Amino acid sequence: MPGTVLLLAASPLGRGCLVDAAGVLPVLAAVAPAVLSGTDTANVVELADPLEPQAVLTRLRAAAAAPGPLTVYVVGQLQLDRRQHLPHLALARTTPATVRYTALPWHWIREELRLRSASDTALVVDLHADAETWRHLAERPLDCGRTAAVYGRVAPGAGGRRGVAEPSYMKAVATLLRSGHRPPLAQLHEQALARIAESSAGRDLVLAGPGGYAPGPPYRPERPRPQVPDGLGHAAAVRPQVPDGIGYAAAVRPQMPDGIGYAGVSAQVPDGLGHVAVRPQVPDGPGAVDPHADISAAVQAGRHADAEVLAARHEQAAMRAHGAASGEALHWAEVRADLAMFAGDSVRSCRAWLGVAGVRLTAGQAVDAPAVEAAVDRAHHQWTCIKDAARARELGPALAELRLRVPGRRQGALEDVQRQLRQLQAAR
């Protein structure tokens, strides 16, 4: 089965640029697609200095939906938004004042990959961070989720008179791959770190294995790196192909991206600043079966009712064991909302996402927490897909009320609901 590779290099234009991200793309592009992917054949998508976070999200979602192994190479710089202090990948138009609206929230990457399998999904990253972001990451490790093997580093931005830095880690990776052979990623990672050990001088924050990193001693080649455990992620291809139509009505689509990060599965919400992706535990030991694999197989076979029954059973078990507002129960509620979408039941999906948002808010999660915003955005998108006007009128007021509390990241969300609801009422 062919693999998929996404090459993403992004940094702001002008004085805010810390790293020459796009400068590494010619070196990566010189590597054969199959070597970049580690498969016999591969499709490569290249994004150089993209302008809009929604455009990046669309490409990322398409790559995540593709069957087969996925490798995402990311080069760029991280900045914090001033409102929630969440890390974002800065894009070409990003400035310190506009991070929230012009940069790509890092949790979007995490959440778009959350329905894939950890065994066939990898992130290779070379990131730089400004002083504020660097201090933040020193206390709160970059959360890449548990459904991807992550290798790379986060380097402090030089800034000032030292000029723009080079993505030396990614250049080392590309140079090694130009030999025509891709070793296991853990080995490739060690070799790349060894090549830049002198220039990095032990100051980089190293990412290796699932999730993120733990700040620790300077890199030493002989230190073993943690391996990716099996069975931590969803089975691959539980995602629909969503070309175009990702947002809302055409008039507001550029301002209203669907999928502002799926709600992460979290057991705790520290300080209302977002979620730590904590997946429900999958039984270990011989013969253990990840229930997501069975659900994925049912969806791929078109047995949507069977998939729904399985997910509902696990949701009920999670509610009995941990409560309706627990991370485990909310996870399965979100899975069921996704399954309704895959089955083409926009009414059920919309209602499910409204329910998830309501539970999160009742549990005390902030109105601008990523998981809350994501649930409302998904409900909004599914509402616009409802064909039955009567059912749309039924759910519209609840969505409008929710939008008053959770306006989301883009202007025009509440107005869009109110306008369409007026049109539906007038058409009765």
Beta strands, then each sheet from edge to edge (+ up, - down):
strand 1: 3-10
strand 2: 42-48
strand 3: 70-80
strand 4: 87-89
strand 5: 104-105
strand 6: 121-129
strand 7: 149-156
strand 8: 205-210
sheet 1: 2+ 1+ 3+ 4- 5+
sheet 2: 2+ 1+ 3+ 6+ 7+ 8-
end
